[in-house]
Amino acid sequence: MKNSTILIGLAGACAALAAGTATAQEPTFSKETTTTTSYPDSLFQANDVSLDLFGSVSIGQQTINHISRERVEDNGRLGLGLGGNYFFTRYLGIGGDAYTENTQHSFVDNASGNLIARFPIDVIHLAPYVYGGGGYQFDPEGLAFGQIGGGLEFRFAKQIGLFADARYVFTDGTQNFGLGRLGLRLGF
């Protein structure tokens, strides 16, 4: 019951974030000003499509409650994953990812989708972002979940960058857990 209330709140927060970001005004062009409607020198544009290749580490609720380097090293589960993102605007997009921590059972342990809001800082090629969404866990136990997180993306060029993020995953069937990702982002 408690997690269901949290998930409803999470969905409401994502909807409010999407509405606020979607209504944000882009600069306009007129004869009196020198601003333009696009960001031609920006590495973060509307209609960005990218592929993510990443390593992950997940930690359980007990480790989150008593976080230390030793607990993460002793109790963290390492994994590999693949994801994709599409940004409708410079600031708002969607993404999906799947990863595995144990290939002896289901090849894909978790798959999820997210609404993403990013905040590019063009001068340093960095874009902080926040996201929220949900997905399904296949292994070790099948169940649906919700999640919320944030991260940073650094772009070397329009088609290549690095990202790091972390998320907190809310489940009804098992203990909540955290997931960190570090990876390469390839643009198209």
C-alpha positions as CSV (number, residue, x, y, z in Angstrom):
1,M,0.0,0.0,0.0
2,K,2.8,2.4,1.0
3,N,4.7,1.7,-2.3
4,S,1.6,2.1,-4.4
5,T,1.1,5.6,-2.9
6,I,4.8,6.4,-3.7
7,L,4.3,5.2,-7.2
8,I,1.2,7.4,-7.7
9,G,3.2,10.4,-6.4
10,L,6.1,9.6,-8.7
11,A,3.8,9.4,-11.7
12,G,2.3,12.8,-10.7
13,A,5.7,14.4,-10.3
14,C,6.8,13.1,-13.7
15,A,3.6,14.4,-15.3
16,A,4.1,17.9,-13.7
17,L,7.8,17.9,-14.8
18,A,6.8,17.0,-18.4
19,A,4.1,19.6,-18.5
20,G,6.5,22.3,-17.1
21,T,9.3,21.4,-19.5
22,A,7.1,21.0,-22.5
23,T,5.7,24.5,-22.1
24,A,9.1,26.1,-21.7
25,Q,9.6,28.7,-24.4
26,E,12.5,28.4,-26.8
27,P,14.2,31.7,-27.8
28,T,12.4,33.4,-30.7
29,F,13.8,35.3,-33.7
30,S,12.6,38.8,-34.7
31,K,14.1,41.7,-36.5
32,E,14.7,43.6,-33.3
33,T,16.7,40.8,-31.6
34,T,19.7,38.6,-32.4
35,T,18.5,35.4,-30.7
36,T,17.6,32.4,-32.8
37,T,15.1,29.5,-32.4
38,S,17.7,26.8,-32.4
39,Y,21.0,26.2,-30.7
40,P,23.3,25.5,-33.7
41,D,26.5,25.1,-31.7
42,S,24.9,22.9,-29.0
43,L,25.7,19.3,-28.7
44,F,22.3,18.7,-27.2
45,Q,19.6,19.2,-29.8
46,A,15.9,18.3,-30.3
47,N,15.4,15.0,-32.1
48,D,18.6,13.5,-30.5
49,V,18.7,9.7,-30.8
50,S,21.3,7.7,-28.9
51,L,22.3,4.2,-27.9
52,D,23.7,3.5,-24.4
53,L,26.2,0.8,-23.5
54,F,26.7,0.6,-19.8
55,G,28.0,-1.3,-16.7
56,S,25.8,-1.3,-13.7
57,V,25.9,-2.0,-10.0
58,S,22.8,-2.7,-7.9
59,I,22.6,-2.6,-4.1
60,G,19.8,-3.7,-1.8
61,Q,17.8,-1.6,0.7
62,Q,19.9,-2.7,3.6
63,T,23.1,-1.4,1.9
64,I,21.4,1.9,1.0
65,N,20.3,2.3,4.7
66,H,23.9,1.7,5.9
67,I,25.9,2.9,2.9
68,S,29.7,2.5,2.9
69,R,32.3,1.6,0.3
70,E,32.9,-1.7,2.0
71,R,29.1,-2.6,2.0
72,V,28.8,-1.7,-1.7
73,E,31.9,-3.8,-2.6
74,D,30.7,-6.7,-0.6
75,N,27.0,-6.7,-1.5
76,G,26.8,-4.9,-4.9
77,R,25.8,-7.0,-8.0
78,L,27.6,-6.0,-11.2
79,G,25.9,-6.1,-14.6
80,L,25.9,-5.0,-18.2
81,G,23.2,-3.3,-20.2
82,L,21.9,-1.6,-23.3
83,G,19.6,1.3,-23.7
84,G,18.2,3.9,-26.1
85,N,17.0,7.5,-25.8
86,Y,15.0,9.9,-28.0
87,F,14.6,13.6,-27.2
88,F,11.6,15.4,-28.7
89,T,12.9,18.7,-27.6
90,R,16.3,19.9,-26.4
91,Y,15.0,19.4,-22.8
92,L,12.5,16.5,-22.8
93,G,12.8,12.9,-24.0
94,I,12.1,9.2,-23.4
95,G,14.5,6.4,-22.8
96,G,14.5,2.6,-22.2
97,D,17.1,0.2,-21.0
98,A,17.6,-3.4,-20.1
99,Y,20.4,-5.0,-18.1
100,T,21.5,-8.4,-16.8
101,E,23.4,-9.3,-13.6
102,N,23.2,-13.0,-13.9
103,T,23.2,-14.8,-17.3
104,Q,22.6,-18.2,-15.7
105,H,18.8,-17.5,-15.5
106,S,16.9,-14.9,-17.5
107,F,19.3,-13.2,-19.9
108,V,17.6,-9.9,-19.2
109,D,17.0,-9.2,-15.5
110,N,15.3,-5.9,-15.7
111,A,13.8,-3.7,-18.5
112,S,12.4,-0.2,-18.0
113,G,11.2,3.0,-19.6
114,N,11.6,6.6,-18.4
115,L,10.5,10.2,-19.1
116,I,13.7,12.3,-19.1
117,A,14.3,16.0,-18.5
118,R,17.7,17.3,-19.2
119,F,19.3,20.7,-18.6
120,P,22.2,21.3,-21.0
121,I,25.1,23.6,-20.1
122,D,26.5,24.0,-23.6
123,V,29.7,25.9,-22.7
124,I,31.1,22.8,-20.8
125,H,29.3,20.1,-22.9
126,L,27.5,18.8,-19.8
127,A,23.8,18.0,-19.3
128,P,22.4,17.1,-15.9
129,Y,19.2,15.1,-16.1
130,V,16.4,13.6,-14.0
131,Y,14.1,10.8,-14.9
132,G,11.3,8.7,-13.7
133,G,9.4,5.7,-15.0
134,G,8.8,2.0,-14.5
135,G,9.5,-1.4,-15.7
136,Y,9.5,-5.1,-15.1
137,Q,12.0,-7.4,-13.2
138,F,12.3,-10.9,-14.7
139,D,14.9,-12.3,-12.4
140,P,15.2,-13.4,-9.6
141,E,11.4,-12.8,-9.2
142,G,8.9,-11.4,-11.7
143,L,7.4,-8.1,-10.6
144,A,6.6,-4.6,-11.8
145,F,8.5,-1.5,-10.4
146,G,8.7,2.2,-10.4
147,Q,11.9,4.3,-10.4
148,I,13.3,7.8,-10.1
149,G,16.8,9.0,-10.6
150,G,19.3,11.5,-12.0
151,G,22.6,11.8,-13.7
152,L,25.1,13.6,-15.8
153,E,26.0,13.3,-19.4
154,F,29.3,14.8,-20.9
155,R,29.6,15.0,-24.7
156,F,33.0,15.0,-26.4
157,A,31.2,15.5,-29.8
158,K,27.6,15.3,-31.0
159,Q,27.8,11.6,-31.5
160,I,29.8,10.4,-28.5
161,G,29.7,11.0,-24.8
162,L,29.9,9.5,-21.3
163,F,27.1,9.3,-18.7
164,A,26.7,8.3,-15.1
165,D,23.4,8.1,-13.2
166,A,21.7,6.5,-10.2
167,R,18.2,5.5,-9.5
168,Y,16.1,4.3,-6.6
169,V,13.7,1.4,-7.6
170,F,10.4,1.0,-5.7
171,T,8.9,-2.5,-5.7
172,D,5.8,-4.1,-4.1
173,G,7.0,-7.7,-4.1
174,T,10.6,-7.4,-2.8
175,Q,12.8,-4.9,-1.0
176,N,13.5,-1.7,-2.8
177,F,17.0,-1.3,-4.3
178,G,19.4,1.2,-5.9
179,L,21.1,1.0,-9.3
180,G,24.1,3.0,-10.6
181,R,25.1,3.1,-14.2
182,L,28.3,4.3,-16.0
183,G,28.5,4.1,-19.7
184,L,29.1,5.3,-23.3
185,R,26.4,7.2,-25.2
186,L,26.5,7.0,-29.0
187,G,24.4,9.5,-31.0
188,F,22.9,9.1,-34.5
